[in-house]
Amino acid sequence: MTDAHDLQGVARYAAAAREAEGQRQQALDRLRRCRFDTIAVHGLYTMNESLNFNQGAIIEPVYLCSSQAYRDSDEMEAALSYQVPTWCYSRIGNPSLYYFENTLALLEGYGGDTETSCCATASGMAAIQSATDPFLAIDPQRPNQKINFVSTCQVYGGTFQQFAIRKAQERGLECRWIINSADLSEWESQIDDNTRFVYGELPSNPGQAFFDLDAVIGLAHARGIPVIIDNTVASPALLRPIARGADIVVQSVTKSLTSSGFGIAGAVISRKNITSRFGSDEMRADFAMYLKTLPNRDLGQNLSPMNAILSLNDMRTLRSKMDLFSRNTMEVATYLQSHPGIEQVDYLGLESHPLHPLASRYLFLVDAEHDPQYGRPTNRYGHLMSFRVKGGAKATRKMFDAFQRIWRATDLGRIKSVATIPAISTHQQQGEEGRKMADIPPNMVRLCVGGEHPADVIEDLEQALAAIEGAVPVQVPLKFSVGGASGAQLA
């Protein structure tokens, strides 16, 4: 039992925390008045914090300690009951995560009229699970309810597996796939009173599917259903779904946000007071903070402090990188569109793409109208594109194997150009039927154009396409490190 003296002591710490929260809110309000680039560069790390707590360090320090010490039992009680800010244990919170989460929350909410919060996770897949699972719990008032959720079928292969296998097959939940996401009537036909959330990826990986986000939000909200958007490919530099009314955004931070390729990270960003007929008042009021302090505290899907700071550092130049990558990709897509060895090019920036007019209503380089280089709203369509090679799977693999500068890997959003064949890599486990539904044929190559000069990327594509009819490409020696998944090593 806590006596009066103890209550007074806890109250003292709680009062100090309220004062600190007021100062933090003032700093947030000042930062919200800044442009996107300023938010990305500075975040919530202030000069006052640097001089008073971090030896004057102008860059956010990495706090690698696993836990925090307390002055006395009163402060410990206040902290562990969430009455004061704390990083009692890095599985729950950490100063390095605080810097990263607050910056990303501000970037995703930029230009909107609502506050946002963020919960960092160990990967993009952990972010998807964190964002969706709370809505799929059994409702005590309706224990026999047949729960369903609605998602576009053109999503990253890991997302497809999580929904189709982990949720539908293993847990008996109903996943209702949207085949043509640009058809609003298909969304209408799939949403009902048992739908817990709707989910979409904009633009989709790898096929560049796109849908009318505003219309889908209107449909879902009319039924009291939250909208969750994977904004990994576009990033907040080109699209901010929350500012348009979406409830939750998930990010595979590993990709567009951290183009260096260092580290793995994910994030769930939410607006305050999400739309949802399901869940507690606490969950609806601040979904990301609810995740951080309750479900993810117990499930342990935390991000490491080092990966948080690596990601934060990469995010500082997000707008300029997405502008560069987008311009480079446009040049490469234009080249491929006219190549006789290419069957089809999927890039939303091409006027020939059937979804180009729709995407052009949504995808804009943030703050271009305030940039002396542009001075007006400017469309940008991102770094991800795909193309289909004439001659089928065999010709596609021959061309792919001939790359000399473009990296063969399953990564995307890198400073270096990276390509993969989704049917044999990222979407392999989806199965032939699933790939057919999502329109991922064996002759499709996903290409993410990086920061190289586009002429050099085009030169590599040109020589690789010539290899289809020409000589066999140079064979790379078969040497595998011990750290490979199989543990095999060949000389």
One Martini backbone bead per residue (centre of mass of N, CA, C, O) as a GRO file, in nm:
protein
  491
    1MET     BB    1   0.097   0.035   0.021
    2THR     BB    2   0.048   0.379  -0.032
    3ASP     BB    3   0.150   0.654   0.107
    4ALA     BB    4   0.136   0.992   0.133
    5HIS     BB    5   0.438   1.042   0.078
    6ASP     BB    6   0.449   0.886  -0.187
    7LEU     BB    7   0.235   1.046  -0.342
    8GLN     BB    8   0.387   1.313  -0.327
    9GLY     BB    9   0.638   1.217  -0.479
   10VAL     BB   10   0.499   1.135  -0.745
   11ALA     BB   11   0.364   1.410  -0.797
   12ARG     BB   12   0.626   1.565  -0.834
   13TYR     BB   13   0.711   1.419  -1.098
   14ALA     BB   14   0.451   1.472  -1.258
   15ALA     BB   15   0.478   1.782  -1.259
   16ALA     BB   16   0.749   1.792  -1.407
   17ALA     BB   17   0.643   1.647  -1.660
   18ARG     BB   18   0.434   1.861  -1.742
   19GLU     BB   19   0.640   2.083  -1.789
   20ALA     BB   20   0.805   1.935  -2.004
   21GLU     BB   21   0.565   1.892  -2.200
   22GLY     BB   22   0.521   2.192  -2.254
   23GLN     BB   23   0.798   2.240  -2.386
   24ARG     BB   24   0.765   2.030  -2.607
   25GLN     BB   25   0.513   2.156  -2.737
   26GLN     BB   26   0.653   2.419  -2.818
   27ALA     BB   27   0.862   2.287  -3.003
   28LEU     BB   28   0.654   2.160  -3.192
   29ASP     BB   29   0.513   2.419  -3.284
   30ARG     BB   30   0.763   2.543  -3.410
   31LEU     BB   31   0.828   2.311  -3.611
   32ARG     BB   32   0.555   2.313  -3.775
   33ARG     BB   33   0.643   2.598  -3.915
   34CYS     BB   34   0.828   2.443  -4.079
   35ARG     BB   35   0.988   2.297  -4.312
   36PHE     BB   36   1.058   1.989  -4.418
   37ASP     BB   37   1.374   2.007  -4.414
   38THR     BB   38   1.398   2.113  -4.122
   39ILE     BB   39   1.270   1.873  -3.984
   40ALA     BB   40   1.470   1.659  -4.094
   41VAL     BB   41   1.730   1.790  -3.969
   42HIS     BB   42   1.628   1.850  -3.655
   43GLY     BB   43   1.383   1.801  -3.516
   44LEU     BB   44   1.371   1.769  -3.148
   45TYR     BB   45   1.666   1.864  -3.143
   46THR     BB   46   1.804   2.088  -2.927
   47MET     BB   47   2.018   2.319  -2.804
   48ASN     BB   48   1.939   2.284  -2.510
   49GLU     BB   49   1.985   1.978  -2.497
   50SER     BB   50   2.278   1.976  -2.583
   51LEU     BB   51   2.399   2.167  -2.354
   52ASN     BB   52   2.259   2.016  -2.091
   53PHE     BB   53   2.294   1.680  -2.185
   54ASN     BB   54   2.524   1.655  -2.460
   55GLN     BB   55   2.796   1.829  -2.470
   56GLY     BB   56   2.709   1.989  -2.748
   57ALA     BB   57   2.584   1.805  -2.945
   58ILE     BB   58   2.460   1.838  -3.283
   59ILE     BB   59   2.413   1.534  -3.274
   60GLU     BB   60   2.244   1.272  -3.208
   61PRO     BB   61   2.276   1.047  -2.982
   62VAL     BB   62   2.368   0.718  -2.888
   63TYR     BB   63   2.163   0.504  -2.692
   64LEU     BB   64   2.283   0.186  -2.574
   65CYS     BB   65   2.130   0.154  -2.336
   66SER     BB   66   1.884  -0.060  -2.187
   67SER     BB   67   1.858   0.144  -1.932
   68GLN     BB   68   1.717   0.325  -1.651
   69ALA     BB   69   1.777   0.534  -1.392
   70TYR     BB   70   1.671   0.624  -1.056
   71ARG     BB   71   1.647   0.831  -0.785
   72ASP     BB   72   1.378   0.677  -0.688
   73SER     BB   73   1.080   0.524  -0.614
   74ASP     BB   74   0.898   0.750  -0.720
   75GLU     BB   75   1.010   0.765  -1.008
   76MET     BB   76   0.963   0.471  -1.079
   77GLU     BB   77   0.657   0.471  -1.042
   78ALA     BB   78   0.593   0.699  -1.242
   79ALA     BB   79   0.722   0.558  -1.488
   80LEU     BB   80   0.576   0.264  -1.476
   81SER     BB   81   0.284   0.437  -1.495
   82TYR     BB   82   0.313   0.675  -1.712
   83GLN     BB   83   0.359   0.978  -1.569
   84VAL     BB   84   0.643   0.972  -1.705
   85PRO     BB   85   0.899   0.999  -1.887
   86THR     BB   86   1.054   0.696  -2.033
   87TRP     BB   87   1.347   0.445  -2.044
   88CYS     BB   88   1.343   0.178  -1.871
   89TYR     BB   89   1.339   0.017  -2.156
   90SER     BB   90   1.433  -0.042  -2.489
   91ARG     BB   91   1.172  -0.203  -2.566
   92ILE     BB   92   1.002   0.074  -2.526
   93GLY     BB   93   1.238   0.299  -2.474
   94ASN     BB   94   1.442   0.574  -2.626
   95PRO     BB   95   1.608   0.849  -2.718
   96SER     BB   96   1.670   0.762  -3.010
   97LEU     BB   97   1.373   0.695  -3.078
   98TYR     BB   98   1.256   0.970  -3.018
   99TYR     BB   99   1.389   1.125  -3.245
  100PHE     BB  100   1.286   0.952  -3.478
  101GLU     BB  101   0.975   0.942  -3.426
  102ASN     BB  102   0.918   1.251  -3.427
  103THR     BB  103   1.018   1.313  -3.709
  104LEU     BB  104   0.837   1.117  -3.870
  105ALA     BB  105   0.566   1.223  -3.769
  106LEU     BB  106   0.603   1.508  -3.893
  107LEU     BB  107   0.642   1.423  -4.191
  108GLU     BB  108   0.367   1.263  -4.227
  109GLY     BB  109   0.197   1.533  -4.115
  110TYR     BB  110   0.261   1.724  -4.325
  111GLY     BB  111   0.004   1.960  -4.395
  112GLY     BB  112  -0.178   1.896  -4.168
  113ASP     BB  113  -0.458   1.898  -3.903
  114THR     BB  114  -0.286   1.682  -3.733
  115GLU     BB  115  -0.166   1.485  -3.505
  116THR     BB  116   0.130   1.282  -3.458
  117SER     BB  117   0.253   0.942  -3.425
  118CYS     BB  118   0.523   0.701  -3.325
  119CYS     BB  119   0.624   0.351  -3.391
  120ALA     BB  120   0.892   0.169  -3.367
  121THR     BB  121   1.050  -0.097  -3.555
  122ALA     BB  122   1.247  -0.369  -3.666
  123SER     BB  123   1.044  -0.359  -3.921
  124GLY     BB  124   0.818  -0.356  -4.170
  125MET     BB  125   0.669  -0.617  -4.084
  126ALA     BB  126   0.625  -0.525  -3.791
  127ALA     BB  127   0.452  -0.281  -3.868
  128ILE     BB  128   0.218  -0.436  -3.999
  129GLN     BB  129   0.144  -0.603  -3.753
  130SER     BB  130   0.102  -0.363  -3.554
  131ALA     BB  131  -0.125  -0.214  -3.730
  132THR     BB  132  -0.337  -0.476  -3.751
  133ASP     BB  133  -0.384  -0.668  -3.498
  134PRO     BB  134  -0.563  -0.487  -3.304
  135PHE     BB  135  -0.819  -0.525  -3.512
  136LEU     BB  136  -0.823  -0.870  -3.475
  137ALA     BB  137  -0.966  -0.895  -3.228
  138ILE     BB  138  -1.184  -1.010  -3.014
  139ASP     BB  139  -1.517  -0.939  -2.953
  140PRO     BB  140  -1.692  -0.964  -2.662
  141GLN     BB  141  -1.976  -0.879  -2.798
  142ARG     BB  142  -1.864  -1.067  -3.070
  143PRO     BB  143  -1.732  -1.376  -3.064
  144ASN     BB  144  -1.865  -1.484  -3.364
  145GLN     BB  145  -1.727  -1.308  -3.548
  146LYS     BB  146  -1.648  -1.257  -3.892
  147ILE     BB  147  -1.348  -1.158  -3.966
  148ASN     BB  148  -1.237  -0.880  -4.174
  149PHE     BB  149  -1.019  -0.772  -4.445
  150VAL     BB  150  -0.895  -0.514  -4.670
  151SER     BB  151  -0.691  -0.565  -4.973
  152THR     BB  152  -0.458  -0.524  -5.178
  153CYS     BB  153  -0.284  -0.748  -5.395
  154GLN     BB  154  -0.071  -0.515  -5.463
  155VAL     BB  155   0.195  -0.625  -5.285
  156TYR     BB  156   0.419  -0.714  -5.099
  157GLY     BB  157   0.510  -1.035  -5.047
  158GLY     BB  158   0.515  -1.025  -4.731
  159THR     BB  159   0.230  -0.914  -4.702
  160PHE     BB  160   0.081  -1.141  -4.841
  161GLN     BB  161   0.173  -1.361  -4.639
  162GLN     BB  162   0.065  -1.237  -4.378
  163PHE     BB  163  -0.233  -1.240  -4.475
  164ALA     BB  164  -0.271  -1.533  -4.607
  165ILE     BB  165  -0.124  -1.701  -4.375
  166ARG     BB  166  -0.103  -1.581  -4.082
  167LYS     BB  167  -0.413  -1.486  -4.085
  168ALA     BB  168  -0.593  -1.672  -4.259
  169GLN     BB  169  -0.482  -1.969  -4.234
  170GLU     BB  170  -0.393  -1.970  -3.916
  171ARG     BB  171  -0.655  -1.775  -3.794
  172GLY     BB  172  -0.928  -1.745  -3.977
  173LEU     BB  173  -0.913  -1.497  -4.142
  174GLU     BB  174  -1.050  -1.258  -4.367
  175CYS     BB  175  -0.920  -1.197  -4.689
  176ARG     BB  176  -0.992  -0.919  -4.905
  177TRP     BB  177  -0.929  -0.884  -5.232
  178ILE     BB  178  -0.806  -0.633  -5.444
  179ILE     BB  179  -0.757  -0.624  -5.782
  180ASN     BB  180  -0.886  -0.333  -5.872
  181SER     BB  181  -0.810  -0.042  -5.711
  182ALA     BB  182  -0.940   0.172  -5.925
  183ASP     BB  183  -1.213   0.027  -5.839
  184LEU     BB  184  -1.454   0.138  -5.629
  185SER     BB  185  -1.668  -0.093  -5.641
  186GLU     BB  186  -1.484  -0.310  -5.514
  187TRP     BB  187  -1.465  -0.188  -5.238
  188GLU     BB  188  -1.769  -0.179  -5.176
  189SER     BB  189  -1.813  -0.499  -5.198
  190GLN     BB  190  -1.603  -0.572  -4.944
  191ILE     BB  191  -1.738  -0.385  -4.744
  192ASP     BB  192  -1.837  -0.428  -4.398
  193ASP     BB  193  -1.935  -0.478  -4.062
  194ASN     BB  194  -1.666  -0.688  -4.037
  195THR     BB  195  -1.467  -0.471  -4.100
  196ARG     BB  196  -1.155  -0.350  -3.964
  197PHE     BB  197  -0.984  -0.288  -4.236
  198VAL     BB  198  -0.799  -0.096  -4.474
  199TYR     BB  199  -0.553  -0.175  -4.741
  200GLY     BB  200  -0.260  -0.003  -4.885
  201GLU     BB  201  -0.037   0.057  -5.174
  202LEU     BB  202   0.169   0.361  -5.240
  203PRO     BB  203   0.290   0.244  -5.458
  204SER     BB  204   0.322  -0.053  -5.587
  205ASN     BB  205   0.494  -0.366  -5.520
  206PRO     BB  206   0.595  -0.362  -5.856
  207GLY     BB  207   0.326  -0.258  -6.046
  208GLN     BB  208   0.197   0.037  -5.995
  209ALA     BB  209  -0.038   0.061  -5.830
  210PHE     BB  210  -0.347   0.263  -5.805
  211PHE     BB  211  -0.554   0.491  -5.601
  212ASP     BB  212  -0.829   0.661  -5.466
  213LEU     BB  213  -0.779   0.771  -5.163
  214ASP     BB  214  -1.013   0.963  -5.092
  215ALA     BB  215  -1.241   0.762  -5.164
  216VAL     BB  216  -1.161   0.530  -4.972
  217ILE     BB  217  -1.179   0.691  -4.713
  218GLY     BB  218  -1.479   0.761  -4.741
  219LEU     BB  219  -1.585   0.473  -4.741
  220ALA     BB  220  -1.468   0.377  -4.467
  221HIS     BB  221  -1.567   0.610  -4.275
  222ALA     BB  222  -1.873   0.559  -4.322
  223ARG     BB  223  -1.816   0.266  -4.152
  224GLY     BB  224  -1.585   0.296  -3.930
  225ILE     BB  225  -1.304   0.256  -4.094
  226PRO     BB  226  -0.980   0.209  -4.118
  227VAL     BB  227  -0.683   0.348  -4.278
  228ILE     BB  228  -0.408   0.170  -4.431
  229ILE     BB  229  -0.076   0.284  -4.537
  230ASP     BB  230   0.178   0.210  -4.761
  231ASN     BB  231   0.465   0.454  -4.783
  232THR     BB  232   0.745   0.350  -4.883
  233VAL     BB  233   0.790   0.445  -5.181
  234ALA     BB  234   0.716   0.753  -5.159
  235SER     BB  235   0.701   0.893  -4.911
  236PRO     BB  236   0.670   1.210  -4.760
  237ALA     BB  237   0.795   1.358  -5.016
  238LEU     BB  238   0.521   1.262  -5.205
  239LEU     BB  239   0.336   1.136  -4.962
  240ARG     BB  240   0.048   1.211  -4.720
  241PRO     BB  241  -0.209   1.035  -4.604
  242ILE     BB  242  -0.286   1.177  -4.335
  243ALA     BB  243  -0.336   1.462  -4.464
  244ARG     BB  244  -0.593   1.311  -4.627
  245GLY     BB  245  -0.721   1.098  -4.376
  246ALA     BB  246  -0.564   0.887  -4.287
  247ASP     BB  247  -0.477   0.691  -4.004
  248ILE     BB  248  -0.239   0.494  -4.116
  249VAL     BB  249   0.118   0.439  -4.136
  250VAL     BB  250   0.357   0.246  -4.312
  251GLN     BB  251   0.715   0.164  -4.272
  252SER     BB  252   0.998   0.079  -4.456
  253VAL     BB  253   1.273   0.234  -4.357
  254THR     BB  254   1.491   0.081  -4.524
  255LYS     BB  255   1.426   0.236  -4.774
  256SER     BB  256   1.366   0.544  -4.872
  257LEU     BB  257   1.458   0.674  -4.596
  258THR     BB  258   1.730   0.464  -4.617
  259SER     BB  259   1.948   0.472  -4.880
  260SER     BB  260   2.221   0.339  -4.774
  261GLY     BB  261   2.159   0.034  -4.632
  262PHE     BB  262   2.153   0.079  -4.324
  263GLY     BB  263   1.969  -0.124  -4.183
  264ILE     BB  264   1.670  -0.202  -3.988
  265ALA     BB  265   1.328  -0.070  -4.031
  266GLY     BB  266   1.025   0.055  -3.871
  267ALA     BB  267   0.680   0.206  -3.894
  268VAL     BB  268   0.416   0.370  -3.703
  269ILE     BB  269   0.174   0.606  -3.816
  270SER     BB  270  -0.053   0.838  -3.649
  271ARG     BB  271  -0.338   0.973  -3.585
  272LYS     BB  272  -0.542   1.141  -3.404
  273ASN     BB  273  -0.829   0.997  -3.380
  274ILE     BB  274  -0.927   0.746  -3.508
  275THR     BB  275  -1.110   0.547  -3.722
  276SER     BB  276  -1.318   0.323  -3.512
  277ARG     BB  277  -1.539   0.070  -3.398
  278PHE     BB  278  -1.281  -0.055  -3.283
  279GLY     BB  279  -1.183  -0.039  -2.964
  280SER     BB  280  -1.040   0.166  -2.759
  281ASP     BB  281  -1.007   0.485  -2.666
  282GLU     BB  282  -0.698   0.473  -2.646
  283MET     BB  283  -0.646   0.363  -2.931
  284ARG     BB  284  -0.786   0.598  -3.090
  285ALA     BB  285  -0.639   0.853  -2.976
  286ASP     BB  286  -0.329   0.689  -2.976
  287PHE     BB  287  -0.210   0.443  -3.149
  288ALA     BB  288   0.105   0.450  -3.138
  289MET     BB  289   0.123   0.478  -2.826
  290TYR     BB  290  -0.031   0.225  -2.763
  291LEU     BB  291   0.168   0.034  -2.890
  292LYS     BB  292   0.422   0.112  -2.724
  293THR     BB  293   0.287   0.069  -2.419
  294LEU     BB  294   0.159  -0.223  -2.493
  295PRO     BB  295   0.183  -0.442  -2.719
  296ASN     BB  296   0.500  -0.391  -2.782
  297ARG     BB  297   0.591  -0.434  -2.496
  298ASP     BB  298   0.502  -0.748  -2.505
  299LEU     BB  299   0.626  -0.834  -2.802
  300GLY     BB  300   0.911  -0.693  -2.892
  301GLN     BB  301   0.926  -0.481  -3.172
  302ASN     BB  302   1.188  -0.333  -3.147
  303LEU     BB  303   1.419  -0.083  -3.194
  304SER     BB  304   1.730  -0.002  -3.236
  305PRO     BB  305   1.925   0.266  -3.166
  306MET     BB  306   2.117   0.254  -3.410
  307ASN     BB  307   1.895   0.236  -3.633
  308ALA     BB  308   1.761   0.502  -3.561
  309ILE     BB  309   2.005   0.691  -3.626
  310LEU     BB  310   2.060   0.599  -3.912
  311SER     BB  311   1.781   0.680  -4.018
  312LEU     BB  312   1.776   0.975  -3.934
  313ASN     BB  313   2.025   1.062  -4.102
  314ASP     BB  314   1.897   0.988  -4.383
  315MET     BB  315   1.632   1.179  -4.361
  316ARG     BB  316   1.752   1.473  -4.401
  317THR     BB  317   1.756   1.420  -4.746
  318LEU     BB  318   1.485   1.317  -4.869
  319ARG     BB  319   1.379   1.520  -5.080
  320SER     BB  320   1.629   1.533  -5.268
  321LYS     BB  321   1.643   1.228  -5.327
  322MET     BB  322   1.357   1.186  -5.447
  323ASP     BB  323   1.404   1.379  -5.676
  324LEU     BB  324   1.645   1.241  -5.808
  325PHE     BB  325   1.531   0.955  -5.843
  326SER     BB  326   1.287   1.039  -6.014
  327ARG     BB  327   1.439   1.165  -6.252
  328ASN     BB  328   1.603   0.915  -6.323
  329THR     BB  329   1.363   0.719  -6.369
  330MET     BB  330   1.234   0.872  -6.602
  331GLU     BB  331   1.466   0.829  -6.801
  332VAL     BB  332   1.469   0.520  -6.797
  333ALA     BB  333   1.171   0.471  -6.875
  334THR     BB  334   1.185   0.615  -7.150
  335TYR     BB  335   1.392   0.430  -7.273
  336LEU     BB  336   1.242   0.153  -7.238
  337GLN     BB  337   0.981   0.226  -7.398
  338SER     BB  338   1.168   0.231  -7.683
  339HIS     BB  339   1.250  -0.059  -7.661
  340PRO     BB  340   1.233  -0.355  -7.852
  341GLY     BB  341   1.283  -0.560  -7.587
  342ILE     BB  342   1.016  -0.428  -7.468
  343GLU     BB  343   0.685  -0.485  -7.363
  344GLN     BB  344   0.676  -0.326  -7.068
  345VAL     BB  345   0.609  -0.021  -6.877
  346ASP     BB  346   0.605   0.056  -6.518
  347TYR     BB  347   0.528   0.407  -6.479
  348LEU     BB  348   0.359   0.678  -6.353
  349GLY     BB  349   0.521   0.907  -6.520
  350LEU     BB  350   0.396   0.797  -6.766
  351GLU     BB  351   0.156   0.889  -6.992
  352SER     BB  352   0.091   0.584  -7.084
  353HIS     BB  353  -0.015   0.534  -6.817
  354PRO     BB  354  -0.332   0.470  -6.699
  355LEU     BB  355  -0.255   0.607  -6.393
  356HIS     BB  356  -0.132   0.892  -6.430
  357PRO     BB  357  -0.364   1.092  -6.362
  358LEU     BB  358  -0.409   0.988  -6.073
  359ALA     BB  359  -0.118   1.016  -5.960
  360SER     BB  360  -0.102   1.331  -6.029
  361ARG     BB  361  -0.297   1.404  -5.777
  362TYR     BB  362  -0.068   1.296  -5.543
  363LEU     BB  363   0.231   1.321  -5.668
  364PHE     BB  364   0.450   1.534  -5.480
  365LEU     BB  365   0.688   1.752  -5.422
  366VAL     BB  366   0.771   1.876  -5.146
  367ASP     BB  367   0.787   2.223  -5.157
  368ALA     BB  368   0.825   2.317  -5.457
  369GLU     BB  369   0.684   2.603  -5.437
  370HIS     BB  370   0.949   2.693  -5.236
  371ASP     BB  371   1.142   2.634  -5.473
  372PRO     BB  372   1.351   2.797  -5.686
  373GLN     BB  373   1.366   2.562  -5.902
  374TYR     BB  374   1.032   2.569  -5.934
  375GLY     BB  375   0.772   2.743  -5.795
  376ARG     BB  376   0.586   2.475  -5.802
  377PRO     BB  377   0.397   2.225  -5.844
  378THR     BB  378   0.555   1.887  -5.848
  379ASN     BB  379   0.589   1.603  -6.003
  380ARG     BB  380   0.657   1.279  -5.847
  381TYR     BB  381   0.725   0.898  -5.883
  382GLY     BB  382   0.989   0.780  -5.806
  383HIS     BB  383   1.215   0.476  -5.796
  384LEU     BB  384   0.991   0.276  -5.893
  385MET     BB  385   0.999   0.008  -6.135
  386SER     BB  386   0.881  -0.176  -6.428
  387PHE     BB  387   0.963  -0.454  -6.656
  388ARG     BB  388   0.913  -0.629  -6.974
  389VAL     BB  389   1.047  -0.900  -7.138
  390LYS     BB  390   1.115  -1.023  -7.426
  391GLY     BB  391   1.093  -1.391  -7.425
  392GLY     BB  392   1.061  -1.427  -7.132
  393ALA     BB  393   1.221  -1.581  -6.871
  394LYS     BB  394   1.491  -1.648  -7.011
  395ALA     BB  395   1.557  -1.364  -7.117
  396THR     BB  396   1.539  -1.220  -6.846
  397ARG     BB  397   1.774  -1.372  -6.704
  398LYS     BB  398   1.994  -1.298  -6.907
  399MET     BB  399   1.977  -0.995  -6.870
  400PHE     BB  400   2.013  -0.988  -6.559
  401ASP     BB  401   2.300  -1.137  -6.558
  402ALA     BB  402   2.439  -0.880  -6.725
  403PHE     BB  403   2.481  -0.703  -6.508
  404GLN     BB  404   2.730  -0.445  -6.388
  405ARG     BB  405   2.583  -0.201  -6.208
  406ILE     BB  406   2.336  -0.337  -6.140
  407TRP     BB  407   2.193  -0.472  -5.868
  408ARG     BB  408   2.135  -0.798  -5.745
  409ALA     BB  409   1.839  -0.750  -5.552
  410THR     BB  410   1.576  -0.707  -5.288
  411ASP     BB  411   1.608  -0.416  -5.285
  412LEU     BB  412   1.517  -0.065  -5.201
  413GLY     BB  413   1.597   0.278  -5.212
  414ARG     BB  414   1.879   0.323  -5.316
  415ILE     BB  415   2.169   0.483  -5.412
  416LYS     BB  416   2.169   0.220  -5.563
  417SER     BB  417   2.099   0.032  -5.817
  418VAL     BB  418   1.819  -0.205  -5.816
  419ALA     BB  419   1.742  -0.555  -5.899
  420THR     BB  420   1.458  -0.777  -5.976
  421ILE     BB  421   1.275  -1.091  -5.980
  422PRO     BB  422   0.984  -1.139  -5.830
  423ALA     BB  423   0.902  -1.442  -5.906
  424ILE     BB  424   1.202  -1.540  -5.761
  425SER     BB  425   1.159  -1.361  -5.488
  426THR     BB  426   0.954  -1.152  -5.333
  427HIS     BB  427   0.700  -1.345  -5.487
  428GLN     BB  428   0.740  -1.655  -5.473
  429GLN     BB  429   0.552  -1.756  -5.221
  430GLN     BB  430   0.275  -1.670  -5.356
  431GLY     BB  431   0.248  -1.799  -5.614
  432GLU     BB  432   0.102  -1.832  -5.916
  433GLU     BB  433  -0.183  -1.733  -5.845
  434GLY     BB  434  -0.098  -1.476  -5.689
  435ARG     BB  435   0.065  -1.348  -5.924
  436LYS     BB  436  -0.167  -1.334  -6.124
  437MET     BB  437  -0.350  -1.148  -5.956
  438ALA     BB  438  -0.098  -0.924  -5.933
  439ASP     BB  439   0.068  -0.907  -6.194
  440ILE     BB  440   0.344  -1.128  -6.190
  441PRO     BB  441   0.553  -1.204  -6.413
  442PRO     BB  442   0.849  -1.370  -6.519
  443ASN     BB  443   0.929  -1.094  -6.708
  444MET     BB  444   0.968  -0.923  -6.452
  445VAL     BB  445   1.134  -0.615  -6.362
  446ARG     BB  446   1.270  -0.464  -6.082
  447LEU     BB  447   1.347  -0.108  -6.062
  448CYS     BB  448   1.581   0.088  -5.867
  449VAL     BB  449   1.672   0.409  -5.888
  450GLY     BB  450   1.938   0.603  -5.819
  451GLY     BB  451   2.224   0.838  -5.799
  452GLU     BB  452   2.313   0.800  -6.060
  453HIS     BB  453   2.370   0.846  -6.367
  454PRO     BB  454   2.138   0.765  -6.604
  455ALA     BB  455   2.332   0.695  -6.840
  456ASP     BB  456   2.468   0.452  -6.686
  457VAL     BB  457   2.215   0.283  -6.652
  458ILE     BB  458   2.140   0.265  -6.950
  459GLU     BB  459   2.399   0.126  -7.044
  460ASP     BB  460   2.350  -0.134  -6.882
  461LEU     BB  461   2.080  -0.207  -7.012
  462GLU     BB  462   2.180  -0.223  -7.304
  463GLN     BB  463   2.388  -0.455  -7.264
  464ALA     BB  464   2.186  -0.658  -7.139
  465LEU     BB  465   1.987  -0.671  -7.380
  466ALA     BB  466   2.207  -0.765  -7.585
  467ALA     BB  467   2.256  -1.051  -7.441
  468ILE     BB  468   2.016  -1.210  -7.553
  469GLU     BB  469   2.172  -1.227  -7.851
  470GLY     BB  470   2.444  -1.277  -7.730
  471ALA     BB  471   2.661  -1.328  -7.512
  472VAL     BB  472   2.768  -1.473  -7.241
  473PRO     BB  473   2.799  -1.389  -6.940
  474VAL     BB  474   2.985  -1.337  -6.684
  475GLN     BB  475   3.100  -1.545  -6.438
  476VAL     BB  476   3.056  -1.585  -6.105
  477PRO     BB  477   3.205  -1.693  -5.849
  478LEU     BB  478   3.149  -1.962  -5.617
  479LYS     BB  479   3.099  -1.774  -5.322
  480PHE     BB  480   3.026  -1.842  -4.976
  481SER     BB  481   2.934  -1.742  -4.687
  482VAL     BB  482   2.878  -1.846  -4.365
  483GLY     BB  483   2.623  -1.636  -4.330
  484GLY     BB  484   2.438  -1.794  -4.476
  485ALA     BB  485   2.140  -1.957  -4.461
  486SER     BB  486   2.285  -2.253  -4.505
  487GLY     BB  487   2.611  -2.246  -4.444
  488ALA     BB  488   2.744  -2.256  -4.707
  489GLN     BB  489   3.063  -2.343  -4.883
  490LEU     BB  490   3.225  -2.244  -5.181
  491ALA     BB  491   3.515  -2.248  -5.389
   0.00000   0.00000   0.00000
